[in-house]
Each structure stands twice: as structure tokens, then as C-alpha cells.
Amino acid sequence: MIKIIHTGDKTFEETFFRIKRRGKLFDNELWALVHGIVEDVAKRGDEALFAYTEKFDGVSLNAQTVEASSGEIEAALGRVSKDDLRALKLAAERISTMSCLRSTCDADTGSDMFVTR
């Protein structure tokens, strides 16, 4: 059975770091590869993102095709269950909160991350 941990638990930090340390899947060679990709994206921006998207995902994008239209977004939202949408919104809120904790941000950060039905 999966153990659920809560951030308010007294042992949360210890449990979280124990989970984080187990099963190290990444070796130094992989980290070097990832670092190279991140550096390339930092230097070349969207051009690099488009190249890596084609290389790894087999999808060819450019500045005109990278953004989904409002119709595509609405169609995709129509295929997401209410439970999944609720879970995605919760995840977005938590990510926004963690981002705010690590940097300076205003209270509205992330408030419009998802289109609602």
C-alpha cells in the first residue's frame, strides 16, 4: 500500500528526504547530458527547445505552431475529467506556492494557470 505523507506531519521532512534519496536513477553521464541541454536552451532559447522537441518527441514546432489555440485548449479541457482537472489545479497551486517560497512573488502568481470550464 502506498504511504501518504502530509507536509504538516512531524516526520515529513525526514520521510521526504529518505524517499528522495532512494533509488538514485541518474548517473553523472546523464546529469552531464541534461546540463548540456539546459545550457543550450539558455543560450539558444526557443530554437533549442524546438530542436529538442523534434529530437526527443518527434514533433516539429516553430514560433507559429508552438502555442495551442483557444479552441485546442477548450477541446482538450473537454476531455479531462472533473477529478483530473481538480487534481491538476491543486498541483498548480502547490507548485506556485513552492515557487513563491523560493523567490519573491506577488499574491496573484499562478492564479490563471489553468482555463476553467
N, C-alpha and C positions, 0 to 999 in steps of 0.2 A: 504494500500500500504506500502511496506517495505521502510523505510527511509535508504538511503545510506549515510554513513558518510565517510569522507576522512581525512586522517591523517593531511593534511595541513589546514583543517578548523580551524578557530579561536576557535570554541566551541568544537573541537574534544575531548579534554581530559575530559571536563565536561560531555559531552554526553556519552563517552565511560564508565566512571565510574558509571554513572547513569544506564546504561544498565547492567553493570557488577553486580551492587548491587541488581537489581530487581529479584524477583522470586527465592530467595535462595532455592535451591533444596536439599542441603546437610545438614544433621544434624550432631551433634557431634558423634553419634554412627557410621555413615557411614565414617566420617573422620578418626575415630579410626581404623576401618576396613581397609581402604585404607592405613593408616600409617603402620599398621602391615604387609600388603602385600609388601609395598615398603621396609620396614626394612628386611623382609625375602629375598627379591630379592637382596638387598645389601649384605646380608650375604652369601646366597647360590648361587647367580648368575644364570647361565643358568638352573641349576637343578630346581630352584624355578620357573623360567619362564615356563619351560616345564610342571611342575605340575599345575600351574595356567592356562595355555593354555588348558590343558586337562580338568580341573575342570570347567572353565567358557565357553570354546568354543567347548569342546567335540572333540578336535583334539590332537592326540598323536604325540608329536615331540621328537626328540633326536638330538644329535650333528650331526648325519649323514643326517637327513631329514629336519633340520630347514632352511637351505638355499635353495632358489629356483635356479634351474639350469638355464643356459643362455637360453636354449630352452624354459623353462617355462616362463621366463621373456619376451622373444620375442613374445611368443604366447599370453600372457596377454596384451602386448602392442598393438598387432594386434586387440584386442577387445575394445580398448579405442579410443573414437572419438578424432579428432584433437582438437576440442574445449575443451574437458575434459583434454587432455594432456597439452594444453596451460595453463589451469587453475591450474593444479597440479604443473606445473613448476613455475608459478607465486607464488603459495602458498609456494613452497620450497624456492624460493628466499627470500620471506618475512620472513619466519621462520629463514633462515640463517642470514639475516640482523639483526633480533631481537636478535638472539643468539650472534652475534658479538658485538652488542651494550651492552650486559650484561657481556661479558667476552673478553679476549684478543684472537684475532684470526687473521689468515692471510687472504689475499685478495682472495685466492682460496677456502676458506671454502664453501662447498656445491656446488661447480661448477659441480661436476659429480654425483649429487644426483639421476638423472633420466637418463635412457638409452634413446637415441633418435632414432626415426625411420629414 
